[in-house]
């Protein structure tokens, strides 16, 4: 273990990337070319920048560019490195879309097969003094998904391509409201992180009002390198600080901080949205090893699902006050999501506010949006309902998909749960409905379809990682139905509780179950099953 106690250093590796096509039905005009690549980015963005393909949104260009999803692609760059005294050198990908093998100086260091999670790998044994070559080789997503579909077995879905067999944005394979791209790329930042002794691996924050004050609780997970040493974890919020000491054999601990006076965070139209800066610092003595910054808001959230003589309500209360929910579905704002920046998110969400909306439901066939999206929602008071990314299909529960689903879900719950705008996590879009009413049971003939995820894994992970967030098994969903439910809750006006645990349908202050879906209604009927005939 290094004795140099210095702060974690992060160096982004976004420069000098080049892109080449590999095997697949590549047009002759592209086959022998090398393209300058933007990282973060995707294949389509680079080919469009080089005028190598037409705009897929126009005319019949969606079909004319479909070959991209049948083609392997390789990104390559070089970077300089020299020893910096740190014990660990981690290569960190915040997002790879989707199936890729990463090589550093010719040695394979990572294989990815999930767009919806990050990856970290220790590469200290593969770095060399001087010039290093980094390569990310993507496998074509369409044939890869087809092959996995054959392994898992046929599953019902509304479209030909087996998007349920790959952890990639479902709508990238096309939807009734949008074009198919089947793109590949390093779609989120990539960096080399250098650190010694320990680093902050995970922070789970919860801010709750307590009378006129507030309490911030931080559950902190650290990763250590080599032999342990005592660590200090410092929690700061608007000046005050609290400290917890992790013994040499401890990797997880909790630190709490009480603020004597805070202002409540409210949804748009019900009050202001004050946000408080919170910082978690990791230190050895007086030497800082790393930090994590986040903004929090103090509010309570409860869903009332107590049955009465009129039926079963699904009423939202924030800070003990009923909220009339006026919501919409949010689908990716571009078929190439890498083109959407913070200013575009803010423009769209302000448009929603101008239309007198106060909730956006991030639909399960899209992506987990980046931090900028949820930050803007926090600032504007735009409530968010977040689907886990499962939509309109039966999903296999077998390995390796099962482990990938758990990894992505753990990461996204931790990432999103501290946002005051988040009021609901939902297991899927229309999958429970499909299983019950669309004839899936006949087609499945006993095969897995996702029930383990929606009724066991997801609620268990929410309870473990963010028990203050309400979870619904799916949408649409009736809390009075025969399928397994969680206990009901009544709203509290004391301001001391977090959220109730419930299994709600789509938000409504009214009665019974409304429903929410991406695009127009997908009607029940004979589903597509098995792999697509579209192959190289």
N, C-alpha and C positions, 0 to 999 in steps of 0.2 A: 504493500500500500504506500502510495506517495505521502510524504510528510508536508507537501505543499498545499496549504489550505487556501485555495483561491476560488473565486466565484466561477460558476459554470459559464462557459463561453459558447455562444451559438454563432456559427458562420453559415449563412445561407449559400447554397450552391445552385444559383439560378443563371449563371452566365456561361456562354460558350457552347450551349447545347446544339447538337445537330441531329437531324432525323432522316432515316432512310427506310424505305419499304423493303419487306422481306418476301417470304413466299405468299402466294395468293394471286388472284386475278388482277394484277397491277397493270394499268395502261402503259403502253410503251413510252409515252411522254413523261412518265414518272419513275419508271423502273430503275433507271440508271442515275437518278438525280439525288443530290444531298441537299436537304432543306435546313435553313436556320430555324431553330426551334425556340419557342417561348415556354419558359417554365416559371411558374405554373401555367399549364396550358393543355392543349390536346391536338391530335393530328389534324382535325378539320381547320383549326385556327391557323396552323402553320401552312397548310396547303392553300387556304384562302389568301393568306398574306402574300404568297408567292404567285397568285393567279393561276394556280395549277388545277383548281377545281372551280365549278360554278357555285353560286350561292344555293345551298340545299333547300332554302325556303322557297325558291322561285321555280315556276314552271314544273317540269318533271325531273328536276335535279335531285330530289330525294332518291329516286330510283337510280339516277345516273351516278350517284356517289355511294351506292350501297356496297360496292366492292371494298370500301374501306374497312367495314366490319368483318370481311372475309380474309383480311390481310394481316400478317405479322408486321410489327413496326419496332424499330430499335432507336433509342435515344442514346447519345454518347457525348460526354464532355470530359475535360481534363481540369485539374486544379492543383495548385502547389501546396505542399504541406511540409512542415518541419516540426520536430518534437517541441512541445510547449510546456513540459513539466507535469502535465495532467496524466493520471493513471488510466482514465477511460477516454476512448474516442468512439462516439456513437454516431452511426449514420441513421438519420431520422427522416422518414417519409411521412408527411401529414396526410397524404392520400395518393394512391396509385389506382388508375382506372384501366384494367382491373387485374388481369392475369399476367404476371410479369416475373421474370428472373433478373435479379440484380447482381452484377459482377463488378468487383473492384480489383483493378489490375489483373483481370482475367480469372479471378477466383469467385465462384458463386457464393454470395453472402446472404441472400434472401430470396424466397419465392413467395409472391403475394397472389391472392385470389379473392380479394374483397375490397371493393371501392369504398366501403363505408367505415373504414377504420384506419388507424395509423400503424406504422411499423417502426421499430427501433432495433438496431443490431450493433453489437460491439465489434468494431473493425480494427482495433489497435494492432492485431497481428497481420493485417493485410495492407496497411499503409506503408509507403516508402518515402524516404526523404527526397524532396524534389517533386517531379511531376507524377500525378496519379491519374489513372483513367477510370472513369465511372461509366458503366453501361447499364441501361434498363431495356430489356428485350420483352416486348409485349406479344402474347399469343392472341391471334384473332378471336374475338369474343363469340362470334356466331358458331363456328365449328366446335369451340371449347364447350359452350353451353349445350350444343347438341349431343356431344359425347357424354357429358355428365347426365343429361336427361335419360340417355340409354342406360346408364349405370343405376340411377335412382329408380327408374321406372316411370311410366307415363303418369302425368298429373293433369287434371282439367284446368284450363285457363281460357281467356277470351280471344287470344291472338295466336298466330302460328308459332312464333319463336319461343323457346322454353326459357323465358326470363327467370322463372322460379328456380332454375337449376344453377344459377350463378348469382353471387352477391354483387350485383351491379344495378344501377338505377333501372327500374322496370321500364320506364317510359323512354329510355334511350333505344329500346327496341321498337318504338312507335306506339302511339295510343290514338284513341279516336279524336283527340283534340290537337295532336302534335306529330311532327315528323320523326322518323327513325334516323338515328345517326350511327349507332353501334360504334361510337368512337373509342379511342384509346388515348392514354396520355398520363403524364405526371401532373395531375390536376390540382394538387395543393403543394405547399412549400416543401422543399427538401433542404436539409442542413446537416452539418457536422457539428456535434456538440461534444465539447471537451470538459471533463470534470474529474474531481478527485474526492475521496472520502465518502461523500453521499450526495444525492440529489433529491429534489422533490419529485416524486413519481406521480402523486395524485393528491388533489385537494377537493374535499367535499364540504361545501359551504352551505350554511342555513342561517338566514336572518329572520328573527321573529320579534314582533313587538311584545313588550312586557309593561303594561300600564302606559305611562308616558315615555318610557325608555325602550331600549331594545337590546337583544342578545344576539351575538354572532357566534356560531359554533363552527369550528373548522376541524374536520377529521383529516389528518395528514398521513400519507403513506410515503415512506422514503425508501429509496434503493441505495444500498451500500456497496462499496467496492472494497473487497478484502476484509481485514479485521475490523471489528466494530469499535466505535468510540462514542462517548456521550455526546448528544446533539441537543442544541436548543432550538425550539420552534417558537417564533415570535409572531403573534397575531396583532396587527394594527388596524385601526379604523378611525379615521378623522382625528388622529392625535393619540388617544389612549392606546395602551398596549397590554397584552398578557403574554406570559412565557410559560412553556411547558418543556420539561427536559425528557428526552428519550434516552433510556439507558442503552448501553452498548449492544444489548441483545434485542432491542425493540425496533420494529419497523413501522408500526402504526400507533398513533396516539391522537388524543383530542385536546384542543385548547379552546377556551371560551372567553369571550370578552363582553362585558356589559356596558352599554352606553346610557347615561342618565336621562337623556332626552333625544328623541328622534321624531321626525315627521313621517307620517304614513304615506306609502305609495298607493296610488289609486289608478284604476283603469281610466282611459280617456272618457271625458264627460262627467266623471265623478269626483275629480280633484286633481291635485298635482302629482308629479312623478319624481320626487326627490330620490337621488341615488347617492350612495355612500361608498367612498373608495376604501377597499379592504386589501391589505397586503399580508401575505404569509412569508416569513423569512426563515431560512435554515442556516444555522451558524454553529461553528465550533469556537467557543470563547467569544472573542470580539471579531472573528473573521467570518464574514458572510459567505456561504457556499452557493446560495441560490435564492430566488424569490418567485412568488406567484401573485399577480395582481388581478383583482376582479372588482366589479361594482355590484352592490346589492341594494335591494329595496326592502323595507319593512312593511309587511302586510300579512293578513291571514286569508286563506282561501278554503271555502267549504262548498260541497255540493249536497243539496238536500234531496234525498231520494226516498223519503218516508212515504209509504203508500197511504192514501186517504180514500174518502168515499168517491172521489172523482177519478182515481187511478194512481199512477206512480209519477211524481214530478221529477224533473231534473233541473233544479234551480241553483244558480251560482250566487254565492255570497262572498263578497270581498270586504274584509274588515267589518264583518257582521251586517253589511248592507246588501240587499238584493240587487243584482245587476241584470239588466235587460240585455241579453247577448244578441248582437247583430253581427253575424259572422259570414265568412266566405272560405272557400278552399284556396290554398296557395299551392300552385304547381310551379315547377322551375320556370323562372322568368325568361329563360332562353333554352333552346334545345342544346346549346353549347354553354352550360352553366359557368364555365370559366370566364365568360365575357361579362358577367354581372359583377359590378363593384359596389362599394358602400353607397355611393351617390345614387346609383340606380335602385338599390334596395330602399333607400330613404325616399326617393321620388315615388316609388310604387306604394309604399306604406302611407305616405302622406296623401296619396290619391284615395286610399282606402278610408283614411280619416275624413277626408272631404266628402266622401259618400256616406258619412255617419256610421261607419262600421267600427267595431271595437274588438273583434277577434279574427285572427287568421288561423286556419287549420292547415298545418303543413302535411300535405297528402302523402300517403304511404307508398305511392308509386314513383316518387321523385328522389330527392336527396335529403340528407341532413344538412341544412344550410350552414354556412360559416358563421363565426361569431358576430360578424358585422350585422347580420340579419337580426339576431336576437338582441344585440345591443341597441339597435334602432327601435325595436319593439319596446324595450325597457324605457327608452327615452320618451317615446310617444304615448305610452300607456296602452299600446296595442296588445291585447291578450293573445297568447299563443296556445294552441292545442297541437301537440306533436304526435303524429303517427310513428310507430316503428315501421320500418320499410318493407311492408308486405301488402300486396294489393291484388285483389280479384283473381287469385289462383290458390290452388292447393300446393303447399310447400313441403318438400321432403324434410324429415327430421333425422335422417341418417348422417353419419360422418362422411366427409369432413365438413359438410354444411352446418351441422349442429354446433360444432365448436366455433366456427366462424361467426355464427349468429350470436353466440354468447359473448364472444370477444367484442364485437361491434356494439352490442347492447350495453355492456358494462361501460365502455368508453363514452357512449353518447349520453347515458343517464348522468354520469358524473359531470360531463361537460355542460349539460343544459340545466341541471336541477337548480342552480343558484340564481337563475334569471327570474326576477320578480314577475315578468310577463307570462311565464309558463304556468298554466293552470291545469293541464291535463296531459297525461301520456296515454296513448291508445295503441292497442296491440296490432291492429291491421285495418285495412280498408276492404270491407265487404266479404272477407273470407269466411267468417262464421255464418253469415247470411248465405253465401254460396254453398257451404257444406250442408246447411239445413234445408234450403229451398230450391237449389238449382240442379238437383239431380247428381251432385258430386258423389254421394255415397255409393251409387250404383257403379259409377266409373272407377272409383277408388278400390272397391271390393276389399276393404280392410287396410289399404295402404295408408301410410301416415299423410297428414295434410296440414299440420301446423298446430294442432291442439296443444301439444306439449309446450310450444313457445307461448301461446296466448294465455293458457290457463295455469301453467306451472312456472316456466322459466322467467317470463317477464315480471309477473307479480312478485316472485321471490327476489329478483334483482332490484326491483323498485323498493321493496321493503328493506333490503339490505343496504342499499346505497343512497336512497332518497325517500325515507318514509314519510316526509312531509308533502310529497307530490301524489296526487290522486291518479289512479290507473284504471282504465277501462279495457275490457278484453277485446273490444272491436267496435266498429261502426258499420252499419247500424247495430244497436244492441239494446234489448229491453231488460231493465233491471228486474222486471216482474216475470220474466220468462223462465223456462224450465232448465236452461243451461246454467251451470254453476255460477254463483254470484258471491260477491263479498258483502260484508255487513253494511247496512245503511247508516246514514249519519244525519244528525240534525244540525242546523246552523248554530254557531255560538256567537254571542254578541259581547263576550268578555274581552276579546282581543288577545287571549292567551294561548289559543290553540293554533295548530298549523292548518292541516287540511283533513277532511274526512276521507275515509276509504270507501270506495263505491265502485260499481260497475255500470256506468251510465251509457245511454245512447248519445246521439248528437246533442250539443248544448241547446237548451231552450228554457226560458223561464216559464213556459206553458206546460201542458200536460202531455203524457204519452211520449212516444219516440218519434222524433224527426230523424232525418238521415242526411248524411253528407258524403259526397263522392266526387272523385276527380272527373270532370267532364260530364257528358251526358250519361244517363242511366244505361248500364250494361244489362241487357235483358237476359234472363235465364234461357238456356237452350243447350243443345249439344255442344260441349266444349271441345276445343282443340286439345289433343293429347299427343304425347310423344315428341320427338325432335322434329325440327322443321326440315322440309326438303331442301331449304336454301343452304347450300354447302359449296365449298370450293370445287 
